Amino acid sequence: MNTTWSTRTPLMVIAAAGALLVGAAGGASAHKGGVVGHVYEATNAAGGNAITVLDRAADGSLHRVGSVSTGGLGSGTSLNSQGGVARDGRILFVVNAGDDTLSTLAVSGHGLVLRDRISTHGDFPVSVTARDGIAYVLDQGSDTIHGFRYDASGRLNSLRGSTRALTPNPAGGTAGGAQVSFTPDGGDLVVTEKATNTIDTFAVVRGYAGQARAHGSAGTTPYGFDFDDRGHVVVSEAATGSASSYRVRPFKTITAALGDAQKAACWVVVARGNAYVVNAASNSISSYRIAPNGSLTLKSAVAATTAAGPTDAAVSPDQTSLSVRLGDGSVASYRIAPNGSLTPIGTAAATAYGTSGLAED
């Protein structure tokens, strides 16, 4: 479970050895209302993956601070996933698809510091989830998940014997795993499979995932997903331009493939009782209202427009701002009103080499 945490001053970005790289000049006066949090974006550069840090002001605007190496290699191309960066309290988890490793970085009063890097025990990691000292990585190339223990400092240890296979693709090739995430109560892991139109669930006991239980997706090409505050999961479906909602335990479809009249509905995040679906081929964000029973209603097919190639999304812990990563690596921000409507705030430049993850504190 992501723990709410934010600094009230601009974040200083430092290397693992402790040398200062860059700080936000001018302090809080450089931002309207002061700095209340940060956005973290993985660059996914093949020559060396890094986390780009952007300060988030009280009005939701973003200001690029700098970057710090993950110690691993990116792929240089899209990971075709959601959740390439995850956060548990002050620890960031980042997949390095170029060398099949997982990195942790700690957000401290001294800045962002690389803590650890470890093999994912699989091929081409694309998504990571973490809560309560346990993390799991989805290795898209080997159709597996693998678990890790971590401590409060971000040090990692492989969870021996935790590798589990996804539901295999009957047509051959990989299953196309897109995202792995713990349910809000930590009792299950959920994985979407694009190529098999399957949603896998894994019961988790004392940190160990059981075998995959396969559930047919209501829409075609299940991609990203997020949970509402009652534990229902909302899944975006890229090929049908739709979203579906499910109860996880026991698994049951609530709303099946409700279309948004947009193209490539790939990423979805939940805030203030709404699901926001990012449509990569339509340069738009759709909004769905989530009822208490988990059912969906399309509020607005185009709740907001974006610049070209929106490729990921994240919501601030207080659920008042939405960040969307764009095709050129820049990050656009939107204010989320109490009624769920979106207002564009602005765009901050960043450096990126392919879809790979976005997180906020």
Summary of the structure (lengths in Angstrom):
residues: 361
radius of gyration: 18.6
end to end distance: 12.9
largest distance: 57.7
contacts: 1437
relative contact order: 0.14
helix: 1%
strand: 52%
